[in-house]
């Protein structure tokens, strides 16, 4: 989901590949947590031990890709702010379980 500029140096390419693998792993960890049960960003962060600042962008990516969806439910976080509750879509479940649609 990230791209590298045209004239990237060898060190930039290496760093990009490392970060890309890390982000993909995080995205799948967040999706697995959603398959296990719906939740807000804060709830997913707490369940997985992944920082909220890493969970939130992964949730956005998963929704954009069609692997997660908003349930319409809102829950208060520890700061008293509403957070949307997300769930895995059937495509997300299929991706995690390896089943074909």
C-alpha positions in Angstrom: 0.0 0.0 0.0 3.0 2.3 0.2 5.1 3.2 -2.8 8.7 4.2 -3.2 10.0 7.1 -5.3 11.7 6.4 -8.6 15.3 7.3 -7.7 15.4 5.4 -4.4 18.8 4.5 -3.0 19.7 1.0 -1.9 19.2 2.0 1.8 15.8 3.5 1.1 14.8 0.4 -0.8 15.9 -1.8 2.1 14.1 0.4 4.7 10.9 0.4 2.6 10.9 -3.3 2.3 11.4 -3.7 6.1 8.6 -1.3 6.9 6.3 -2.8 4.3 6.6 -6.2 5.9 6.0 -4.8 9.3 2.9 -2.9 8.3 1.5 -6.0 6.5 2.0 -8.1 9.6 0.4 -5.4 11.8 -2.6 -5.2 9.4 -3.1 -8.9 9.5 -2.8 -8.9 13.4 -5.5 -6.2 13.6 -7.7 -8.1 11.1 -7.3 -11.3 13.1 -8.4 -9.4 16.2 -11.5 -8.2 14.4 -12.3 -11.7 13.2 -12.1 -12.8 16.8 -14.6 -10.1 17.7 -15.7 -6.6 16.8 -14.1 -3.7 18.6 -13.0 0.0 18.6 -9.5 1.0 17.9 -8.7 1.3 21.6 -10.2 -2.1 22.3 -8.2 -3.7 19.5 -5.0 -2.0 20.7 -5.7 -3.3 24.2 -6.5 -6.9 23.1 -3.5 -7.1 20.8 -0.9 -5.1 22.7 -0.3 -3.1 19.5 -0.1 0.7 20.1 -3.2 2.7 19.3 -1.2 4.8 16.9 -0.4 1.6 14.9 -3.9 0.2 15.1 -5.8 3.2 13.8 -4.2 3.5 10.4 -4.4 -0.3 9.9 -8.2 -0.1 10.7 -8.6 2.6 8.1 -6.7 0.5 5.5 -8.8 -2.5 6.3 -12.0 -0.6 5.9 -10.8 0.9 2.6 -9.8 -2.5 1.3 -13.2 -4.0 2.3 -11.9 -6.3 5.0 -13.5 -4.4 7.9 -16.7 -2.4 8.2 -18.3 0.1 10.7 -21.0 -1.6 12.8 -22.7 1.7 13.5 -22.0 1.2 17.2 -20.1 3.9 19.1 -18.3 3.4 22.4 -16.5 5.8 24.7 -12.8 5.5 25.1 -10.8 6.3 28.2 -10.8 10.0 27.3 -14.6 10.0 27.0 -14.6 10.3 23.2 -16.7 8.2 21.0 -15.0 5.6 18.9 -16.6 3.6 16.1 -16.8 -0.1 16.5 -15.6 -2.2 13.6 -16.2 -5.8 12.5 -14.5 -8.0 10.0 -16.4 -8.4 6.7 -16.8 -11.8 5.1 -13.9 -10.9 2.8 -11.8 -10.2 5.9 -12.8 -13.5 7.5 -11.9 -15.3 4.3 -8.5 -13.6 4.2 -7.7 -14.7 7.7 -9.1 -18.2 7.4 -7.7 -18.8 3.9 -11.2 -19.6 2.6 -12.2 -18.6 -0.9 -15.3 -16.4 -1.4 
